[in-house]
Amino acid sequence: MINKIRQIIGTGRTILKDPYFDEGKLKSSEELGKSPSRTTIINALLELTASKNYLEIGVRNPDANYKKVNCVNKFSVDPGLEFKSNPVDFKLTSDDFFARLDANKLSGIDNSIRFDVVFIDGLHTSYQVDRDIENSLKYIHKTGFIVLHDCNPPTEYHQRENYDFKNSPAGIFWNGTTWKAFYKYRHRQDLYSICFDTDWGVGVISKSNFPLFNNISSIMSNPYFEYDVFNEHRLQHLNLVEFKEWASKL
Ligand SMILES: C[S@@+](CC[C@H](N)C(=O)[O-])C[C@H]1O[C@@H](n2cnc3c(N)ncnc32)[C@H](O)[C@@H]1O
């Protein structure tokens, strides 16, 4: 009997052969092989602007991206949850940063500032990203950009809500539910957006129209933000485009 049960549920040490795990690993490694990086995209977008003011929300180790961004003035925000030394300008959550910026209570920056690019890469939950987009919209130039990391989760496990849960086909990789906030804003008729199919999905939102940018004019076709619906209509939900194709239209 014990043997029968072991056969069915495994011994605890047995790793079940599960096609979802194989697919998760494959999709993660495909994503890691894509190019260009978010940094290349941010710099390409900055080149379309005056490249005066850049804001990064969620920095972790600045060597990875922040230091490689080419802009005259750069501002960084991070409460320091993942990188101990946290060498940023504002050791705050994005909510605190924007509340203090609104109230003119920050040193070295005031609420007349307008950013050419805001890179949102802090807490990857739909509610937080939604607030980060809403706050950033107040502070970008008419021809500026909001850039969002992790908009294109390759499986439903990559977009799980709980970052700490690692025993899934996505393993350590986590995109969170950023795609839901991006998809929501794709319905705003006064905004235009695109998502580059690289580096886990680099979403871009602007108040101005650029080649291949668009918005979704129909009523929301995925009102419950279901992953399966998103997956079936991924190209339209995200306006997923190869960066090379977009760059060739400039
Ligand atoms: C994915 S890392 C950022 C990576 C970096 N932008 C890059 O391109 O390499 C996420 C960072 O967001 C920070 N973070 C977490 N919650 C945050 C919040 N509420 N506001 C701003 N940053 C937050 C974490 O401390 C962490 O350093």
The ligand as a MOL file (V3000), in Angstrom:
LIG
                    3D

  0  0  0     0  0            999 V3000
M  V30 BEGIN CTAB
M  V30 COUNTS 27 29 0 0 0
M  V30 BEGIN ATOM
M  V30 1 C 13.7520 44.6090 -10.7150 0
M  V30 2 S 14.6350 45.5980 -9.5810 0 CHG=1
M  V30 3 C 15.1120 46.9780 -10.5510 0
M  V30 4 C 16.1040 46.6460 -11.6300 0
M  V30 5 C 16.6990 47.8200 -12.4090 0
M  V30 6 N 15.7160 48.8020 -12.8010 0
M  V30 7 C 17.4240 47.3350 -13.6400 0
M  V30 8 O 17.0080 47.6830 -14.7560 0
M  V30 9 O 18.3960 46.6060 -13.4850 0 CHG=-1
M  V30 10 C 13.3190 46.1840 -8.5880 0
M  V30 11 C 13.6960 47.2320 -7.5690 0
M  V30 12 O 12.4850 47.8770 -7.1600 0
M  V30 13 C 12.5890 48.2310 -5.8080 0
M  V30 14 N 11.2470 48.4350 -5.2580 0
M  V30 15 C 10.4600 47.5620 -4.5970 0
M  V30 16 N 9.3290 48.1590 -4.2020 0
M  V30 17 C 9.3920 49.4410 -4.6430 0
M  V30 18 C 8.5310 50.5730 -4.5490 0
M  V30 19 N 7.3520 50.4800 -3.9090 0
M  V30 20 N 8.9310 51.7280 -5.0910 0
M  V30 21 C 10.1120 51.8320 -5.7510 0
M  V30 22 N 10.9720 50.7980 -5.8640 0
M  V30 23 C 10.6170 49.6230 -5.3260 0
M  V30 24 C 13.3620 47.0990 -5.1800 0
M  V30 25 O 13.9960 47.5390 -3.9910 0
M  V30 26 C 14.3330 46.7030 -6.2970 0
M  V30 27 O 15.5830 47.3160 -6.1000 0
M  V30 END ATOM
M  V30 BEGIN BOND
M  V30 1 1 1 2
M  V30 2 1 2 3
M  V30 3 1 2 10
M  V30 4 1 3 4
M  V30 5 1 4 5
M  V30 6 1 5 6
M  V30 7 1 5 7
M  V30 8 2 7 8
M  V30 9 1 7 9
M  V30 10 1 10 11
M  V30 11 1 11 12
M  V30 12 1 11 26
M  V30 13 1 12 13
M  V30 14 1 13 14
M  V30 15 1 13 24
M  V30 16 1 14 15
M  V30 17 1 14 23
M  V30 18 2 15 16
M  V30 19 1 16 17
M  V30 20 1 17 18
M  V30 21 2 17 23
M  V30 22 1 18 19
M  V30 23 2 18 20
M  V30 24 1 20 21
M  V30 25 2 21 22
M  V30 26 1 22 23
M  V30 27 1 24 25
M  V30 28 1 24 26
M  V30 29 1 26 27
M  V30 END BOND
M  V30 END CTAB
M  END
